Amino acid sequence: MMIGDGVEDEEKWLSAGITGLQQNAFYMHRALDSNNLRDALKYSAQMLSELRTSKLSPQKYYQLYMRAFDELRKLEMFFKEETRRGCSIIDLYELVQHAGNILPRLYLLCTVGSVYIKSKEAPAKDVLKDLVEMCRGIQNPVRGLFLRSYLSQVSRDKLPDIGSEYEGDADTVNEAVEFVLQNFTEMNKLWVRMQHQGPAREKEKREKERSELRDLVGKNLHVLSQIEGVDLDMYKDIVLPRVLEQVVNCKDEIAQCYLMDCIIQVFPDEYHLQTLEILLGAFPQLQPSVDIKTVLSRLMERLSNYAASSTEVLPEFLQVEAFSKLNNAIGKVIEAQVDMPILGAVTLYSSLLTFTLHVHPDRLDYADQVLGACVKKLSSNGKLDDRRATKQIVALLSAPLEKYNDIVTVLKLSNYPHVMEYLDNETNKVMASVIIQSIMKNNTHISTAEKVEALFELIKGLIKDLDGTLHDEVDEDDFKEEQNSVARLIQMLHNDDPEEMFKVICTVRKYILTGGPKRLPFTVPPLVFSSLKLIRQLQGPDQGSDENPFGEEGATSPKKIFQLLNQTIEILYGVPAPELALRLYLQCAEAANDCDLEPVAYEFFTQAYILYEEEISDSRAQVTAIHLIIGTLQRMHVFGVENRDTLTHKATGYSAKLLKKPDQCRAVYACSHLFWVDDQDNMKDGERVLLCLKRALRIANAAQQMSNATRGSTGSVTLFVEILNKYLYFFEKGNPQINVAAIQSLIELITTEMQSDTNTTDPAADAFLASTMRYIQFQKQKGGAVGEKYEPIKV
């Protein structure tokens, strides 16, 4: 009765097979126990007949085979005992051949054959030759593979190898190798034949089954690799050519891919290196569908690791010209496989580059050659739209960075930027970020304009929009992070030679000016500060004229750099980024002050004032700007009386014109510091300090009246307390115009205001005033000149 298809049915067949096998094994054991050879052979043959089934998948068949294998071990022990009891092994060898069916007969023959070799009554090579020939009787792929696997298993420790107890004459190693090769060849033929049996619709199922059986075939190569007598010469002249001949001639994709990988994995690295030409010669002959990139990549990986294992082996690589051979082989494979996807080609070049970097780190020409070949392949492919291939290119480009930890070395690879051109914009930016991170991590010193130019060509994906990509498509946070990394990079560029450093600055400027309005606010400031660092390095007393404040053209000088800075900061107008430009102008003015370049400093202040008047309209931005202007101007010592008066007058004028009264008040009292600079006696004008403070008081008063008119309360006294603190500051500094009477009247004014019905209670103002009063009290108790000075003030 036919049992239907399906997993359940297969389970039933397996179960029936196991039952039959166990039943016959039971009778076989009984015969073994009573030393009944005839019955033992009868029941063992019946037991092995269960392996004749064609209904099981390889996985299920393996379960049945393993049970039979265990029983055969017991039978082998019995045969050994029989020979000890005087039974002739030759008669036994003849006797088992009377079994009715060929499959049980051959299993029994292999089992007795194992005992026969051990008895040494015949040379091992003769018995093995007989067995391997006899096994041709089974041509069913699954049954044949398991039978030959059994033969391989029982014979592996009985091969006539060097040093083995079964070693015969000088030629015996050849016989051992011949036996394994013959068994391997026949097994591979059976394994390949599976592909062509059954209907086309079951192709996937067959491939899965073949995958389950592949290790049975591969084990033969492992056995070959374990034969002591297989030295390099034998491997080169016999083993490898014979194995490759079988691999190439079988013309089967699955077999070729698996067996090539097996060869690479089981034989020693030293052998691969010495037979590279033979091994690589087989690759272009493989089927076009074979995944050569993976196999070849594994070979290169193994050789790379071998090279890394000891410096002593490196001369071998040079001797056999490993790089040249691998490079030629990859070229031939790519040429032969016209349909090879770009991913495959890039993966091969990536592996070859990794190999080169490990084995020949000093040969940059080799690395560049690989990149050049990759460029050639990419150029013939057109646009790259495979994400995996793109990822592989990133790996290819990252390898030299990781190996050398030095972008300066990588910049010597002329084809490196050409490979980057094939990345899409997004990946180009990722790669540029990887390059910058490498520079940061290794603190790489990039010191010449030429190197900077090459580097900025590589990272141009971050510096400007490629192919007119719209900025809207970019994530804002990512964009900021990218631009901040470029800014950090600019800060790292340095050369102790001013001439060369100036060239570096000019090169960076050329690139960042192409970045567009979104990038300039990130990249201009580091360029400005880098230039200012160079100016401080140069600091000279050269003077410019009022007509040309930036001085003459010529060798690198502070004036020449200031001129460049002026032009650079002007570009921020178009962004527009007036507040940033103003800050940078003030930084430049301060640097010009340190160089004693009055005309230059005045020019920068003029530019800052023009920006303030024409571009900065937001009231909050104006407040910030005016305090920056006052703070910078206060530190300037280079100006003559006329220039200083002009700039100071302007600053106080701007302060009084701020929109909100409290802002006006604070800016005006801040201006008082412009007329009293501690370490400069010619800049101590007590009257003008007092004028500023009185003006601030008037504005504070007006602010209160305004608040009263609009809100019905005078608001906080904070401004008055702040002005009181300024009075105390200048009082301590010895300004003769700030006397006790002025301070006293201000304290009284504040006290009156706080007691007024219209005053708003403000805990912060109260605390501020209390703190100020405590300070006055503290100063009074100090004694000495300070205590004496503060004594008249009544708190």
Order of alpha helices (4+ residues) and beta strands (2+ residues): alpha-alpha-alpha-alpha-alpha-alpha-alpha-alpha-alpha-alpha-alpha-alpha-alpha-alpha-alpha-alpha-alpha-alpha-alpha-alpha-alpha-alpha-alpha-alpha-alpha-alpha-alpha-alpha-alpha-alpha-alpha-alpha-alpha-alpha-alpha-alpha-alpha-alpha
